[in-house]
Amino acid sequence: MILDDYNSPQFPGAGQAVREFCAREGLAVVPLCDIHGTAVLAKPGGGR
């Protein structure tokens, strides 16, 4: 899953909400280096 605004200073609560969700659901969040603060959510070991 790709998320926009994860690291956006304009929406500081977005990253916190994503981190809380990922912790609860056992997902990994991988920030991307772009201007919009995009991140990818991944399920560890989900490719097997």
Secondary structure, DSSP 8 states (H G I E B T S, - for coil): -EESSTT-TT-HHHHHHHHHHHHHHT-EEEE--STT--EEEE-TTTT-
